Structures are given as structure tokens and as C-alpha cells.
Amino acid sequence: MSEQSVNLFNNFRLKHPNFTAQNPSMQGNETIQQATQASGTGYVNNRLNASKDADPMTTLGLTTAIGYGIGQGMDYFGPKCEGEYEKTILGKLGSLGDKFSKNTKLGRFIENNLRKINIGWYKLSKKSSVVYTLRNHSTQPEWQFAKMPFHGLHGFLSMDTHSVLENYTKPISNIERKLLGFIPRPNKNDFSKLEQYGLSEDAIKNFKESLNGKTFLEQAKALQIKELELLGATNIDTTKSLEELQNVAKELKITKKLGFNSVAEFETVMKDVVGHPKEIMQAFERATAGGQDLHISINRGTGSGFLGKIKSHFIGRKVSISEYLNKYKATLGKGNTTHLGRALPKALGWLVEGCTNRFAGGKLAPFMQAFIFADMAYHTIKAPKGEHGKTLAERFVNDFSYFVAMTLGLMGIHKIGGGKYIGTDEAGREAYREALKIHKELNKAGAFTTKQAFKDSLKAVNAHLNVDGLKWYQKIWQKAARFINIGNEHGGVWNNPNAKVMNFVRKLASKNIIGVPLRIWLAMAVVTPVFVKATTKIAHLIFGRPTHSVLDEDEEEANDTQDNTTQNQQTTPHLDPNNLPDTNLIKQTANGQYNNQNGQTTQTTINTQNTNSQEGIQEPIRTYIPSPVSNVNQGLDPTAANMALANADRTEQQIAEIMASIRKG
């Protein structure tokens, strides 16, 4: 903008103090706000606002009732997944899909075309590196919080599997817990776990009462010996310490009851359950061979009287190894042969988990879901006559979409991040990850005594990516993918063995501090709103849109934003001289009046000669007075610019000092 233009604008503002132009700083804030509203933050807030009118006490009551109902209903659903896969609810549903795909004309048509698509996609991946990358490569989240939603239903199931196995392999007797801070005692609830081996409630109660009068240590040891007997142990050496007996029991649990080959294999799997589905399924197959099965007790109070029954009913549960094996088959598509046969059990798993949090989870998890259902039920009941079905359908689809969208968002982001490996194949990718793992272990151990040694090691790791031979468009994608995946599957920062404090600072300033929020923001604020809005509008097409929609406030806010933008674009004010004061020179001139030197008001009429007629035509009203004085360039006020430059200099100096201290470290 020229200096003259700035002066003209300033002069105009001085002449018209009521005119408020759009402040650049305010404009920036509004832009940020609009961007936020377009992203997930604004949409989530609007979605919450769509439910704020619900009565809290009514919602609380509904939440309690629905949460209890979900818990009891899933106690019925769980056993329906036990036993032979083909006879379970999951297997029967998958079998229907297989039969339809094999025995009907339409089913065969769908199955054949899906296979052709897969084959075509595979052949195309052999010709195109881009297609190969999309088909075969994806980065994997390393942050524990992101692992579960990234893997979707498999992630939720893996998390629950870890919890169940950890619960079962804990010692049944525990003297680490102390009474009054110094007296060792066993966990009294551990007696209920004897039901895992077939003991009835009365038998557990009688055994517990038989230990009355014994010391806490004697009770703990007797309880552990009892479990060893039920595990099939023979020639138990009762002279061994409690810890030694616990180790024997743990090995029997892992190898005989859970089906793992060794304790070492089990511990490796437990470090990354989501990464070892094959090993888990193989172990569970061995554990359930010949029709045997193990029912694991969690948070139950069997043998503890009335309070024990209350605990078992409200928060306790029993799960079986065959149940989890069948859920793995359904989730990973290992129990059926056709596309539809594999899809239906998995879809049921998604539906159950999304609606109850208990396809994989305990009895406390349903209460989180129950709150959503309570809000849904409240607004359905309060909906206008004839719109109950529309309201229920809209809110159910809207809420369920949130559950699915996070997984889809993270999967999509990491699929794009897979472009990092566009220069290599699957073997090269795994070689890179293995080399990266070794590099990180060496770095953690302080093996790189100099920063150059660290850089050389990282350079050797990155060589597996084979980026030198990439074409220009491949390099663009590779760089974009590495940016999205910043801080993930990355070499980390140098661990200087002689500067532990600075190592901590470097880790805080590492790229993870950018990458994790970036990927979470992309999933929650970009992908989720688009997906949720789309599915909700599809529900409107099918069931109709209710009068009070969850999208109302979001769309109203978008319209308000558009109106404000249009209004802000109208920077030229419309002035009505009739509204100006009588002393205003503009109004006097516009009305054909001016004051002469003697203070007398003179009325003037200005006529123009029309070329087509002799009638006098009044000239249009003027809203300005042309100045006889030429415009004087006043120059810009440098104060703000000087302050900004000074701040920038100070910031640059501070950054230089920090970087210098890091290099010294």
C-alpha cells in the first residue's frame, strides 16, 4: 500500500470518526476463530451446546439406569461368544455372510467383483510406487495413547486382553499389602479367584473359614498352595517361600492355562499386545484345544457373603479364553472366508463396542457410554410430536460417528505418513525399523560419545529409506509424509553421556512435542467434523431432519460468520446528510446553503442543462467537500514498527543464547 493511500485513509477516518474500519489485529483474531470453528473445536462445542438444555437430574437418572442395563446385557452377550467359533453369535453371523456370498447370484457377483478389485489394486501396485506405498505402507504410532484408537476394534480388544491376562497372572495371595502400615496380610478378595478352577461359592467360603485363626502369612501360603493343587501341580514343596510358590503358579498359569510356550514369550507379548495378535491366537488355540476353557474372574466377591454378591453383580465379570479367541477371529477376519463373511462379525464388534464399550471392557466402561445414551433418550422424549424417530436416529448416528471417526482419522494420517517409505518395499521398511530400534537402544545406553557419532548412526539408519533415487513428485510426498509423521518412527535426540540435564532439555524440545499434537489435531479437528457431519446428513436423508437438529447451531454460526464477513467487506460507509447536524458544512453544501462572510445564510439552487430537455435537474447530493489544498504526504508513524523490530531482535538474541547453551551441553 502506498504512503499516499495510507494518508488518504487516515484523513477519511479523521473526517468521519463514527466510521470503524476493520482492525488488522481483530481481523487476524476473527480469521483464527473462523478456522477453529471450521475445524473440530467449534463443531464439538456446538455439539455440546446442542445437549446443554437437558435436565441434569433426569440425565443422571437415565445414565445410571442405562449403564446398569448395558452391564447386565453384556453379561449375557459375553457367553454367546464362547465355545466353538461356528456356534457363537459371531460365527453364525459370519456363516450367513459366507453362505450368501457363495450360494446366491447376487452374493457371488459382489464377491467376484471385490476380488477383482483387490487383484487389480495388487497388479497396479506392482507398476506404481505411489499405489504400492498406499497399499502396503503406513507409519505406526509410538505414543501409547494413540495406539489403541489407531488400531480400532483390534486396539480396544488388545487393551482389554492385556488387562485380563495381567489380572489372571497376578499372585492369588499377596502379603505386600499392609494393615496399619506394617502388618502384612493377603488381599481378601483373592479367595474369589478360586472359582476360576471350578470351586463353588460354598466351597470357597468353607476353605476361607478353615483358615480362621492363622496368621496372615500362613493364610497367604495356604491360599497359594490351594491354587497350585487346582492348577494340577504335584509334589508341592510346602517348605518353599511364598514368592517361590508364586513363581511356580505363574508359570503353570501361563503355559497350562493360557497356552503360551514359555514365560519369556508371554512377557514379550505383554509388552506390545496389539503387535502380537498371531502369537495370542496361537496360544489361545492351544489353551482351548479339546474343548477345555478357562473362565477368569475379575473384580468378583464370590464366597464373601451378601456384599460379595453385590460386588460381583455390579462390577464383577467372568471372561473365558475361548470368548477372546473368537473375538480376535471376528476382529481380524480369521473366522470366515468371504468378504461379507469377514465383514459382518467385525461390524457387529464395532457396533457393540461403540454402543456399550464392552465388546472389550469391564462394567464401569458402559457408564461413559450410558451418559451419551441418556442425552439421546432425553432429547428423543422431548422431541416434537412425530419427530421422535428422526431425533433418535440423528443423535445415534452423530454420536456413533465420533467413535468411528477418531480411528479413521488416525489411520488416514498414518497412511499418508507411510509415504515416508515410498523409496523402499516392505522388507526395506522393516529393515529401517529394526536399524532404528538398534540405534535408539545404543543412544539410550550412551554409546554415542560425540554428536557426530550419533549423526553418523542416524544417517546409516536413514539409508534404508533409499530416497536418493526418488523422482521429484515422490520426493514431495516423502517430505510431506515425514512432516506429518514428525517425531514418530524417528531417531530421537542425542543422548550425551556427559550432560544428563541437557539431555532432558533436548527431549522436551524434540520434534515429538510438535508431532503428537499435530496428528491428534488433524484427526480430531479436521477429519472428525467432516466425517460426523457427512454421516449425520446421510441420516437426515434417510430418516428426515428433526426440527431441533444437532447441526443447527453449527450451521447458524457458519451463517453468522458469513454475514459478518460480508459486512466487514463493506468498508465504504453510507452517509445520509439529513442525519448530520445543521452546523455541518457538508450538509449545508448538499442542501445548497452556505454562510457568507457576514454570517447570513444564502440559499442556492444548482441547475444543469439537460441535452434532451430544458427542465432543471437538481444535482446529486455530495457527501464530501473537495479541498483546495493539495494533499500533503505525512508519512507513516514508525512507533509500532520500531517496537516490533526491537522485540524481534530480543527474541533472536534469546534463541541464539539457548542454542549456544545446548551446543555447549
C-alpha positions in Angstrom: 0.0 0.0 0.0 1.4 3.4 -1.0 2.1 6.2 1.6 -0.4 8.4 -0.2 -3.1 5.7 0.1 -2.4 5.4 3.8 -2.7 9.2 4.3 -6.0 9.3 2.4 -7.3 6.5 4.5 -6.2 8.3 7.7 -7.7 11.6 6.5 -11.0 9.8 5.8 -11.1 8.3 9.3 -10.4 11.8 10.8 -13.3 13.3 8.9 -15.7 10.5 9.9 -15.0 9.4 13.5 -18.1 7.2 13.5 -16.6 5.1 10.8 -14.8 2.0 12.2 -12.6 0.2 9.7 -11.6 -3.4 10.3 -8.6 -3.5 12.6 -5.9 -5.8 11.2 -5.3 -7.4 14.5 -9.0 -8.0 15.0 -9.2 -9.4 11.5 -6.5 -11.9 12.4 -8.3 -13.0 15.5 -11.5 -13.5 13.6 -9.7 -15.5 11.0 -8.3 -17.8 13.6 -11.7 -18.1 15.3 -13.3 -18.9 11.9 -10.7 -21.5 11.2 -11.2 -23.0 14.7 -15.0 -23.1 14.1 -14.4 -24.8 10.7 -12.3 -27.3 12.5 -13.3 -29.7 15.2 -13.1 -27.4 18.2 -16.0 -25.2 17.2 -18.0 -28.2 16.0 -17.5 -30.2 19.2 -18.5 -27.1 21.2 -21.7 -26.7 19.1 -22.4 -30.4 19.6 -22.2 -30.0 23.3 -24.3 -26.9 23.2 -27.0 -29.0 21.4 -27.3 -31.0 24.6 -26.9 -28.3 27.3 -30.7 -27.9 27.6 -31.1 -31.4 29.1 -32.2 -31.5 32.7 -29.1 -32.7 34.8 -31.1 -34.8 37.3 -33.1 -36.5 34.6 -29.9 -37.2 32.6 -28.2 -38.6 35.7 -31.1 -40.9 36.4 -31.2 -42.1 32.9 -27.4 -42.6 32.8 -27.5 -44.8 35.9 -30.3 -47.0 34.6 -28.8 -47.3 31.1 -25.3 -48.0 32.4 -26.6 -50.8 34.7 -28.7 -52.2 31.8 -25.7 -52.3 29.4 -23.6 -54.0 32.0 -26.2 -56.8 32.6 -26.9 -57.1 28.9 -23.3 -57.6 28.1 -23.0 -60.3 30.8 -25.5 -62.1 28.6 -23.7 -61.3 25.3 -20.2 -62.5 26.5 -21.1 -66.1 27.0 -22.7 -66.1 23.5 -19.1 -65.6 22.1 -17.7 -68.7 24.0 -17.0 -72.1 22.7 -16.5 -73.2 19.0 -16.5 -70.2 16.8 -19.0 -71.5 14.3 -21.6 -72.0 17.1 -21.2 -68.5 18.6 -23.2 -65.4 17.7 -20.1 -64.1 15.8 -19.5 -67.3 13.9 -23.2 -67.7 13.0 -23.3 -64.1 11.6 -20.1 -64.7 9.6 -21.5 -68.0 8.3 -24.6 -66.2 7.0 -22.3 -63.9 5.1 -20.3 -66.8 3.6 -23.4 -68.6 2.6 -24.9 -65.5 0.9 -21.6 -64.9 -1.0 -21.4 -68.5 -2.1 -24.9 -69.6 -2.7 -26.7 -66.6 -4.2 -26.2 -65.0 -7.6 -26.0 -61.5 -6.1 -23.6 -62.7 -3.4 -21.3 -64.3 -6.0 -21.4 -61.2 -8.1 -20.4 -59.0 -5.2 -17.7 -61.4 -4.0 -16.2 -61.8 -7.5 -16.1 -58.1 -8.1 -14.5 -57.4 -4.7 -11.8 -60.0 -5.5 -11.2 -58.4 -8.9 -10.8 -55.0 -7.3 -8.2 -56.5 -4.9 -6.4 -58.2 -7.7 -6.4 -55.1 -9.8 -5.1 -53.0 -6.9 -2.4 -55.5 -6.4 -1.3 -55.5 -10.0 -1.3 -51.8 -10.1 0.9 -51.6 -7.1 3.5 -53.6 -9.0 3.6 -50.8 -11.6 3.2 -47.7 -9.5 5.3 -46.9 -6.5 2.6 -44.5 -5.3 0.0 -47.2 -5.3 2.4 -49.7 -3.7 3.0 -47.2 -0.9 -0.7 -46.6 -0.3 -1.4 -50.3 -0.4 1.5 -51.6 1.8 3.0 -48.8 3.8 1.7 -47.0 6.9 3.5 -45.5 9.8 2.7 -46.8 13.3 2.0 -44.6 16.3 4.5 -44.9 19.1 2.6 -42.8 21.6 0.7 -45.2 23.8 -2.5 -43.1 23.9 -2.7 -43.2 20.1 -2.0 -46.9 19.6 -5.4 -48.0 20.8 -7.7 -45.8 18.6 -5.3 -46.2 15.6 -5.9 -50.0 15.6 -9.6 -49.5 16.0 -11.5 -52.5 17.2 -8.3 -54.6 17.4 -6.8 -51.9 19.6 -9.7 -51.9 22.0 -9.6 -55.7 22.2 -5.9 -55.8 22.7 -6.1 -53.3 25.6 -8.7 -55.4 27.3 -6.8 -58.6 26.6 -3.7 -57.1 28.3 -5.9 -56.2 31.3 -7.4 -59.7 31.5 -4.1 -61.6 31.2 -2.4 -59.3 33.7 -5.2 -59.7 36.2 -5.1 -63.5 35.9 -1.3 -63.9 36.2 -1.0 -61.8 39.4 -0.4 -63.8 42.5 -3.6 -65.0 44.1 -2.1 -64.3 47.5 -0.4 -61.0 48.3 1.3 -60.1 51.5 2.7 -56.8 50.1 -0.5 -55.1 51.1 -0.3 -54.0 54.7 -2.6 -53.3 57.5 -1.9 -50.2 59.6 1.2 -49.7 57.5 3.3 -52.6 58.9 1.3 -55.8 59.4 1.4 -58.0 56.2 -1.9 -59.5 55.0 -3.3 -61.2 51.9 -5.8 -59.5 49.7 -9.1 -60.9 51.0 -10.7 -60.7 47.6 -8.2 -63.1 46.1 -10.1 -66.1 47.5 -12.9 -65.4 45.0 -10.4 -66.3 42.2 -10.6 -70.0 43.2 -13.8 -70.2 41.2 -11.7 -70.0 38.1 -10.7 -73.6 38.7 -14.3 -74.9 39.3 -14.8 -74.4 43.1 -18.3 -73.5 44.1 -19.2 -70.5 46.2 -19.8 -72.7 49.3 -16.5 -74.5 48.8 -14.6 -71.2 48.6 -16.4 -70.0 51.7 -15.6 -73.2 53.7 -11.9 -73.0 52.7 -11.7 -69.4 53.8 -13.3 -70.2 57.1 -10.9 -73.1 57.7 -8.0 -70.6 57.8 -9.5 -68.6 60.6 -7.0 -68.2 63.5 -4.0 -68.5 61.2 -1.5 -65.6 60.7 -1.7 -63.5 57.6 1.4 -65.2 56.1 0.0 -68.7 56.9 -3.3 -67.8 55.2 -1.5 -66.4 52.1 0.7 -69.5 51.8 -2.3 -71.9 52.2 -4.2 -70.0 49.6 -1.3 -70.2 47.2 -0.8 -73.9 47.8 -4.6 -74.4 47.2 -4.3 -72.7 43.8 -1.3 -74.9 42.9 -3.3 -78.0 43.6 -6.1 -76.8 41.4 -3.6 -76.0 38.6 -2.6 -79.6 38.7 0.7 -79.3 40.4 2.1 -82.4 42.1 4.7 -82.9 44.8 4.3 -79.3 46.1 7.2 -78.4 48.3 5.4 -76.6 51.1 8.7 -75.6 52.7 9.4 -73.1 49.8 8.8 -69.4 50.4 5.6 -67.7 49.3 7.5 -65.9 46.5 8.9 -69.2 45.1 5.4 -70.8 45.2 4.0 -67.8 43.4 6.6 -68.1 40.6 5.6 -71.8 40.1 2.0 -70.8 40.0 2.7 -68.1 37.4 4.5 -70.5 35.1 1.7 -73.0 35.3 -0.9 -70.4 34.6 1.0 -69.1 31.5 1.9 -72.5 30.0 -1.0 -74.7 31.0 -4.0 -72.4 31.2 -3.2 -69.6 28.8 -1.3 -71.8 26.2 1.9 -69.8 25.8 5.1 -71.7 25.2 7.1 -70.0 28.0 7.0 -67.2 30.5 9.5 -65.3 28.3 7.2 -65.5 25.3 4.3 -64.3 27.4 6.3 -61.3 28.8 7.4 -60.3 25.2 3.7 -60.3 24.1 2.6 -58.4 27.1 5.0 -55.5 26.2 3.1 -55.0 23.0 -0.2 -56.9 22.9 -1.5 -55.1 19.8 1.6 -56.0 17.9 1.3 -59.8 18.6 -2.1 -61.0 17.6 -0.8 -64.0 15.9 1.0 -65.3 19.0 -2.0 -64.6 21.2 -4.4 -66.5 18.9 -2.0 -69.4 18.7 -1.7 -69.6 22.5 -5.4 -69.4 22.9 -5.9 -72.1 20.3 -3.7 -74.4 22.4 -5.4 -73.3 25.6 -8.9 -74.3 24.3 -7.8 -77.4 22.4 -10.1 -80.4 23.1 -12.9 -78.3 24.4 -11.2 -77.1 27.5 -11.6 -73.5 28.6 -10.6 -71.1 31.4 -13.0 -68.6 32.9 -11.2 -65.8 34.5 -12.7 -63.9 37.4 -12.3 -60.1 37.6 -13.5 -57.9 40.5 -15.7 -60.6 41.9 -16.6 -61.3 45.5 -17.5 -65.0 45.5 -17.6 -66.5 49.0 -17.8 -63.1 50.6 -21.4 -63.1 51.6 -24.0 -60.5 50.6 -21.5 -57.8 50.0 -19.6 -60.1 47.7 -22.7 -60.8 45.7 -23.3 -57.1 45.3 -19.8 -56.6 44.1 -20.0 -59.5 41.6 -23.3 -58.2 40.3 -22.4 -54.6 39.8 -18.7 -54.5 38.9 -17.5 -58.1 38.7 -17.3 -60.2 35.5 -16.2 -63.5 34.2 -14.5 -63.9 30.8 -13.2 -67.0 29.0 -10.2 -67.7 26.8 -12.5 -69.0 24.0 -14.5 -65.8 24.1 -11.4 -63.7 23.5 -10.1 -66.1 20.8 -13.4 -65.8 19.0 -13.4 -62.0 19.3 -9.9 -62.0 17.8 -11.1 -64.1 14.9 -14.0 -61.8 14.3 -12.0 -58.6 14.6 -9.1 -59.8 12.3 -11.3 -61.7 9.9 -9.8 -65.1 10.6 -13.0 -67.0 11.2 -14.6 -66.7 7.7 -13.6 -67.0 4.1 -15.6 -64.4 2.1 -15.5 -60.6 2.2 -19.1 -60.4 3.6 -18.5 -63.3 6.0 -15.5 -61.5 7.4 -17.1 -58.1 7.4 -20.3 -58.9 9.3 -18.8 -60.2 12.6 -16.4 -57.3 12.6 -19.2 -54.9 12.0 -21.1 -56.4 15.0 -18.0 -55.9 17.1 -17.8 -52.2 16.1 -21.4 -51.7 16.8 -21.3 -53.4 20.3 -18.1 -51.6 21.3 -19.4 -48.2 20.0 -22.7 -48.6 21.9 -21.6 -50.3 25.1 -17.8 -50.0 25.5 -18.0 -53.7 26.4 -17.1 -55.7 23.3 -13.7 -55.1 25.1 -14.1 -53.7 28.6 -15.4 -54.0 32.1 -18.6 -52.9 33.8 -17.5 -49.4 34.6 -16.9 -48.6 30.9 -20.6 -48.7 30.0 -21.4 -45.8 32.2 -19.4 -43.5 30.0 -21.4 -44.6 27.0 -24.6 -44.5 29.1 -24.3 -40.7 29.5 -24.5 -40.4 25.7 -27.5 -42.6 25.5 -29.1 -40.8 28.4 -28.8 -37.5 26.5 -30.1 -39.2 23.3 -33.1 -40.6 25.2 -33.8 -37.3 26.9 -34.0 -35.3 23.6 -35.9 -38.1 21.9 -38.6 -38.0 24.6 -38.7 -34.2 24.4 -38.8 -34.0 20.6 -42.0 -32.6 19.0 -44.8 -35.0 18.1 -43.9 -37.1 15.1 -40.2 -36.4 15.3 -39.1 -39.0 18.0 -37.7 -41.4 15.4 -35.9 -38.6 13.5 -34.3 -37.3 16.7 -33.2 -40.7 17.9 -31.7 -41.7 14.5 -29.9 -38.4 14.1 -28.3 -38.4 17.6 -27.4 -42.0 17.5 -25.6 -41.7 14.1 -24.0 -38.4 15.2 -22.6 -39.9 18.4 -21.6 -43.2 16.9 -19.7 -41.4 14.2 -17.5 -39.7 16.7 -16.4 -43.1 17.9 -15.5 -44.3 14.4 -14.1 -41.0 13.2 -11.1 -40.9 15.5 -9.9 -44.3 14.3 -10.5 -43.4 10.6 -8.7 -40.1 11.1 -5.6 -41.6 12.7 -5.5 -44.4 10.2 -5.7 -41.9 7.3 -3.0 -39.7 8.7 -0.6 -42.6 9.2 -1.4 -44.0 5.8 -0.3 -40.6 4.3 2.7 -40.8 6.6 3.5 -44.1 5.0 4.8 -42.1 2.1 8.0 -41.8 4.2 8.7 -45.3 2.8 8.0 -44.7 -0.8 11.6 -45.4 -1.7 11.5 -49.0 -0.4 9.5 -52.1 -0.1 8.1 -53.9 2.9 11.4 -55.7 3.6 13.2 -52.4 3.4 10.7 -50.7 5.7 11.2 -53.5 8.3 15.0 -53.2 7.9 14.7 -49.5 8.6 12.6 -50.1 11.7 15.0 -52.7 13.0 18.0 -50.5 12.4 16.1 -47.6 14.1 15.4 -49.8 17.1 19.1 -50.7 17.5 20.1 -47.0 17.0 17.7 -45.9 19.8 18.9 -48.6 22.2 22.5 -47.6 21.6 21.6 -44.0 22.1 19.8 -44.7 25.3 22.8 -46.6 26.6 25.0 -43.6 25.9 27.0 -45.4 23.2 27.4 -42.3 21.1 30.1 -40.3 22.9 30.0 -37.5 20.3 27.2 -35.9 18.5 28.9 -36.7 15.2 28.8 -40.4 16.0 25.1 -40.0 16.7 24.5 -38.3 13.3 26.5 -41.0 11.5 24.5 -43.7 13.1 21.2 -42.0 12.1 22.5 -41.4 8.6 23.1 -45.2 8.3 19.6 -45.8 9.5 18.0 -43.4 7.0 19.9 -45.0 4.2 17.3 -47.8 4.3 14.7 -45.3 3.1 16.5 -45.1 -0.3 15.4 -41.5 -1.0 18.3 -40.6 -3.4 16.7 -42.3 -6.4 13.2 -40.8 -5.9 11.5 -38.8 -8.6 10.6 -35.2 -8.0 6.9 -35.9 -7.2 7.9 -38.8 -5.0 10.3 -36.6 -3.0 7.5 -34.1 -2.4 5.2 -36.8 -1.0 8.1 -38.2 1.0 8.9 -34.9 2.6 5.2 -34.2 3.3 4.9 -37.6 4.9 7.9 -37.1 7.1 6.5 -33.8 8.3 3.1 -35.3 9.2 5.0 -38.1 10.9 7.4 -35.8 12.7 8.7 -37.2 15.9 7.3 -40.6 15.2 9.5 -43.6 14.0 12.3 -41.1 14.4 15.9 -41.3 15.6 15.3 -39.0 18.6 17.8 -36.6 20.0 21.4 -37.2 21.0 21.8 -38.7 24.5 25.1 -37.1 25.7 26.5 -39.4 28.4 28.2 -36.4 30.0 25.2 -34.0 30.1 22.2 -35.6 31.7 20.4 -32.3 32.4 20.8 -31.1 28.9 19.6 -34.5 27.6 16.3 -33.9 29.4 16.0 -30.4 27.9 16.7 -31.8 24.4 14.0 -34.4 24.8 11.5 -31.8 25.8 12.5 -29.7 22.8 12.4 -32.8 20.4 10.1 -33.0 17.5 7.6 -35.2 19.4 6.3 -32.0 21.1 5.1 -30.9 17.7 4.2 -34.2 16.0 1.9 -35.7 18.6 -0.4 -32.6 18.9 -0.3 -32.2 15.1 -1.6 -35.7 14.4 -4.2 -35.6 17.1 -5.4 -32.2 15.9 -5.6 -33.5 12.3 -7.6 -36.5 13.4 -9.9 -34.6 15.9 -10.2 -31.2 14.3 -10.0 -31.9 10.6 -11.2 -35.5 9.8 -13.8 -35.9 12.6 -16.0 -32.9 11.9 -16.2 -33.7 8.2 -17.0 -37.3 8.8 -19.5 -36.7 11.5 -21.4 -34.0 9.6 -21.5 -36.2 6.5 -22.9 -39.2 8.3 -25.4 -37.0 10.2 -26.7 -35.5 6.9 -27.0 -39.0 5.4 -29.2 -39.9 8.4 -31.3 -36.8 7.6 -31.7 -38.1 4.0 -32.9 -41.5 5.3 -34.9 -40.6 8.4 -35.6 -36.9 7.9 -34.2 -33.9 9.7 -35.7 -33.1 13.1 -36.8 -29.5 13.9 -34.1 -29.2 16.5 -31.1 -30.7 14.9 -27.6 -31.2 16.4 -26.3 -29.3 13.3 -28.5 -26.2 13.8 -26.1 -24.2 15.9 -23.1 -25.1 13.8 -24.9 -24.0 10.6 -26.2 -20.9 12.3 -22.8 -20.0 13.4 -21.4 -20.6 9.9 -24.1 -18.3 8.5 -23.3 -15.6 11.1 -19.7 -15.8 10.2 -20.5 -15.4 6.5 -22.8 -12.4 7.3 -20.0 -10.8 9.4 -17.5 -11.3 6.7 -19.8 -9.7 4.1 -20.5 -6.8 6.4 -16.8 -6.3 7.1 -16.1 -6.2 3.4 -18.3 -3.1 3.1 -15.6 -0.7 4.1 -17.2 2.4 2.4 -19.9 3.9 4.8 -23.2 5.2 3.6 -23.7 8.7 4.9 -27.1 10.4 5.0 -26.6 14.2 5.1 -30.0 14.6 6.6 -28.7 12.9 9.7 -25.8 15.3 10.1 -26.0 18.3 12.4 -27.2 21.7 11.0 -23.7 23.2 11.5 -22.1 20.5 9.4 -20.6 22.1 6.3 -21.2 19.0 4.2 -24.9 19.1 4.9 -25.2 22.8 4.3 -23.5 22.5 0.9 -25.5 19.4 0.0 -28.7 21.4 0.7 -27.5 24.4 -1.4 -26.7 26.6 1.7 -23.6 28.3 2.9 -22.8 31.1 5.3 -21.4 34.3 3.8 -18.8 36.4 5.4 -21.5 38.4 7.2 -22.9 35.3 8.8 -26.0 35.4 6.6 -27.3 32.1 5.1 -27.8 32.1 1.4 -30.0 29.6 -0.4 -28.6 28.4 -3.8 -30.2 26.2 -6.4 -27.9 24.5 -8.9 -29.5 23.6 -12.2 -27.9 21.7 -15.1 -29.0 21.9 -18.7 -30.3 18.7 -19.9 -29.4 17.9 -23.5 -32.8 16.5 -24.2 -34.9 19.0 -22.3 -34.8 22.4 -20.7 -36.0 21.2 -17.3 -33.8 22.0 -14.4 -32.5 18.9 -12.7 -31.1 19.0 -9.1 -27.6 17.8 -8.9 -27.0 14.6 -6.8 -26.2 15.1 -3.1 -22.5 15.4 -2.4 -21.1 13.8 0.7 -17.6 15.5 0.6 -16.1 18.9 0.1 -13.2 19.0 -2.4 -10.3 20.6 -0.6 -8.4 23.4 -2.5 -5.3 22.4 -0.6 -3.2 19.7 -2.2 -2.6 16.5 -0.3 0.5 16.6 1.9 2.4 13.4 2.4 2.6 13.0 6.2 4.5 9.6 6.3 3.7 6.6 8.5 4.1 6.6 12.2 7.2 4.5 12.9 6.5 3.8 16.5 4.8 0.4 16.1 7.3 -0.8 13.6 10.2 0.1 15.8 8.7 -1.7 18.7 8.1 -4.8 16.6 11.7 -4.8 15.3 13.1 -4.4 18.8 11.0 -7.3 20.0 12.2 -9.4 17.1 15.9 -8.6 18.0 15.4 -9.5 21.6 13.7 -12.8 20.6 16.5 -13.7 18.1 19.1 -13.0 20.8 17.4 -15.2 23.3 17.1 -18.1 20.8 20.8 -17.7 20.0 21.7 -17.9 23.7 19.6 -21.1 24.2 21.1 -22.8 21.1 24.6 -21.9 22.3 24.0 -23.4 25.7 22.6 -26.6 24.0 25.7 -26.9 21.8 27.9 -26.4 24.9 26.0 -29.2 26.6 
